[in-house]
Amino acid sequence: MPAAVAGAFEAWPRSARLPRRDVMHVAYGPAMSPAEIATLDDDALVAEVERRVRRLYDWLCRQRAR
C-alpha cells in the first residue's frame, strides 16, 4: 500500500534538536494486489511503487496549497 507524508520536514527540520508542533498530512493509495505484484520483476515493482508514492505526494502538496 503506497503512502506519502507531507509536512514532516516542517515539523522536525534537520537543524532542530526536537520536533515542533506542526501539521503533517498522510495519504494512502490503493493496495497492489498479489496478482499485480507477481507480474512485475523487482525493478518494475520498485518503479511502480515509487510512481504511486510520488503521485500521492504531489496530490498532498496540492491539497496543502489550497
Buried (B, 14 or more C-beta within 10 A) or exposed (E): EBEBBBBEEEBBEEEEEEEEEEEBBEBEBEEBEEEEEEEBEEEEBEEBBEEBBEBBBEBBEEEEEE
